[in-house]
Amino acid sequence: VLTVPDKSKGGEDELLLTATELFKSGKILEGRQQLLQYIGLHPTRIEDCYKWMYDNLDLWGTTEEQQDKAIVVIRNGLVNHSMVADAEINLAATLIELTDIANG
């Protein structure tokens, strides 16, 4: 079940939702391009992506076990965020891990 993008944020949620669907369908390059479009020239938006992923746990699974695993993956992504040389790589890796949970 996909969440409906928040219209008050314009197309931002839609970009993230599209990126998520691309990752989940195995189209990693296209998903990364959507993420970069969302992030634009504002690197702090990467942190917003993690919050959005947490706010939309149902994208990663409908069971409590899947959502618990997703929370741990998101948390790990946030922890690693401050320690990596390229935050976009870390975000993409987090989405790949979340996709594994969703498609599990």
Secondary structure, DSSP 4 states (H G I P E B T S, - for coil): -PPPP-GGGTTHHHHHHHHHHHHHTT-HHHHHHHHHHHHTT-TTHHHHHHHHHHHTGGGT-SSHHHHHHHHHHHHHHHHHHTT-S-HHHHHHHHHHHHHHHHH-
